[in-house]
């Protein structure tokens, strides 16, 4: 059985692209609640599904390393599930081309393939992590406008917004209602197991593609997902998929990338189970709306605690009006990449990352002194 690739073992062919950790931190970006398809399979190695393929990613100080697995023949349990779910198991990526190639031969040492610069996999990674955005420059610009952001970003450098497939992003985020990150991971995994195409098995772990809109819209889906403990979210998933197909068509979600932010946001809110926060998350994480600022009680607390934001004082819930006002407050402060700035503060407030804040204050003070001297 195939195993998860590890860079240090030299067991597989790896490729790399130049990317400093200050521009991308895998441990922060992949675990902060944007995507729920990645898990750490070895120290510093993250394995997940993206673009219909299974990847393992890791990084050194100046490089992002990646290994792409071939979709293998599925046996036994997977074949049974295929028949039960009645879903199409076409192993195709977004461009419609089938994944080609055989399993890579074992190598004595990890090898960086540099002879072909613009490989399909590299372009997929650059697009997924939006590496065209120079994070160092963006952080500097945001820090100049907001001293609090500057302090947080010094510790939480490398937090990037992913550019996810809109269908996967939307239906994963519908699962987030009244939920927490670890449980959402489990729900999304069960959703893919039940309705997605099997891709490969690594160390007895099975990987599946995200379900298609057609699979999600099937009339049997709600009952299936209720059996899988999705609760009330089951009907939202099925009804939203059916509404998209019946009313708009397969290309509608991706087409929202080319319309203005507020128009895309309002369009998403017509779907069952999609409120302000989910709509803004989908806009920010898959539809290229960098100004979208997802607002929940957590972000509201950040606004009150760290920015002395007073609007809505005494309210217990976030109304549409308050949601708009908080978003506008941050957009005025941070500008067109307000959503990227919010993601850094959100990440810094997650319980799992609190140890990063325990760095010596002297180091922070020294950095600020250096910046002042440079200015």
C-alpha positions, 0 to 999 in steps of 0.5 A, spaced: 500 500 500 502 506 498 504 511 504 504 518 505 510 522 502 515 524 507 521 529 504 526 527 508 525 519 507 527 520 499 522 515 498 518 519 492 520 524 487 518 531 490 518 538 486 519 545 489 517 552 488 521 558 491 516 561 497 519 563 503 515 562 510 514 569 511 510 569 504 506 562 506 506 558 513 502 552 511 501 550 519 497 557 519 494 557 513 491 550 512 489 549 519 485 556 521 478 554 518 479 556 511 479 549 508 477 542 511 481 538 507 488 538 510 491 534 515 498 533 518 500 526 516 507 527 518 511 533 522 510 539 517 507 535 512 500 536 510 496 532 506 489 533 502 485 534 496 485 540 491 483 540 484 481 532 484 488 530 486 491 528 493 497 532 495 502 532 500 506 539 502 511 541 506 516 547 506 523 549 508 525 556 509 525 558 502 521 553 498 514 550 498 515 542 496 510 538 493 508 531 492 502 529 487 499 522 488 496 518 482 489 516 483 489 509 484 485 503 482 479 503 488 478 496 490 473 493 495 469 498 500 470 503 495 467 499 489 461 498 494 460 505 496 460 507 489 454 503 487 451 505 493 452 512 492 450 512 485 455 517 483 460 518 477 467 516 479 470 521 473 477 522 475 477 529 472 480 536 474 477 542 473 479 543 466 476 536 464 483 533 463 484 526 466 490 525 471 495 522 467 502 518 469 504 512 473 506 512 480 513 515 480 519 511 481 522 511 488 528 515 489 534 515 493 533 523 495 528 528 494 529 531 487 527 538 486 524 538 478 526 545 475 527 543 468 520 545 467 518 551 470 510 552 469 508 545 470 500 544 471 501 542 478 505 548 480 500 553 477 495 550 481 499 551 487 500 558 485 493 559 484 490 556 490 495 559 495 494 566 491 502 567 491 501 573 486 500 577 492 506 579 495 504 578 503 510 582 505 508 588 501 501 587 503 503 586 511 507 592 511 501 596 508 496 594 512 501 595 518 502 602 516 495 603 517 493 599 523 499 598 529 495 593 532 495 589 526 502 590 525 504 587 532 499 581 530 502 580 523 509 580 526 508 573 530 503 571 525 506 572 518 505 567 512 497 567 513 494 567 506 487 567 503 486 560 499 483 561 492 478 555 493 474 551 488 467 555 489 463 549 490 467 546 495 468 552 499 460 553 499 458 547 501 463 546 506 462 552 509 454 551 510 457 545 515 460 550 519 453 553 522 454 552 530 460 548 529 467 548 531 473 546 526 475 539 528 467 537 528 467 540 521 473 537 518 469 530 520 463 532 517 466 534 510 470 528 510 464 524 511 460 528 506 466 526 501 466 519 503 459 518 501 458 522 495 465 524 492 469 520 487 475 515 491 482 518 489 487 513 493 489 510 499 495 512 503 497 508 509 490 505 510 487 512 509 482 513 504 482 520 500 476 522 496 474 528 491 469 533 493 462 531 491 459 534 484 453 539 484 449 533 481 451 528 487 449 533 492 442 535 489 440 528 488 433 527 492 436 522 496 442 526 499 438 529 505 436 522 508 443 520 507 446 526 510 442 526 516 444 518 517 451 521 517 449 526 523 449 532 519 442 534 522 439 540 519 444 542 515 443 536 511 437 539 507 441 546 506 446 542 502 441 538 498 436 544 497 442 549 495 445 544 490 438 543 487 437 550 487 443 552 483 442 547 478 435 548 477 435 556 477 442 558 475 446 552 472 453 548 473 457 555 472 453 560 476 458 559 482 464 560 478 461 566 474 460 570 481 468 571 481 466 576 475 461 580 478 462 586 484 462 583 491 455 586 494 452 582 488 455 576 489 454 576 496 447 578 495 446 572 490 449 567 495 444 569 500 438 567 496 441 559 497 438 555 503 443 555 509 447 561 507 447 567 511 451 573 512 458 570 514 457 564 510 456 568 504 462 573 506 467 567 507 465 564 500 466 571 497 473 571 500 475 564 500 473 562 493 470 568 489 476 573 489 473 578 493 478 581 497 474 586 501 469 581 504 470 581 511 466 575 514 463 577 521 461 573 527 461 574 534 468 572 534 470 578 530 465 582 533 469 581 540 476 583 536 473 589 534 470 591 541 476 589 544 482 591 540 479 597 536 474 600 541 468 599 536 462 601 540 456 600 535 451 595 537 453 596 544 448 592 548 446 587 542 446 580 543 446 578 536 449 581 529 443 584 525 444 585 518 445 592 519 451 591 525 454 586 520 454 591 515 457 597 519 463 592 522 465 590 515 465 597 513 469 599 519 474 594 517 474 596 510 475 603 511 481 601 516 484 596 512 482 598 504 481 593 499 485 587 502 480 588 508 479 580 508 486 578 508 487 582 514 481 580 518 484 573 517 490 574 520 487 577 526 482 571 526 487 566 526 491 569 532 485 568 536 484 561 535 486 557 541 490 552 537 495 558 536 496 561 542 503 558 544 505 563 538 504 569 542 508 567 548 514 570 545 519 574 549 516 581 549 523 584 548 523 581 541 517 585 539 520 591 542 526 590 538 523 589 531 519 595 532 525 599 534 528 597 527 522 599 523 522 606 526 530 606 524 528 604 517 522 609 517 
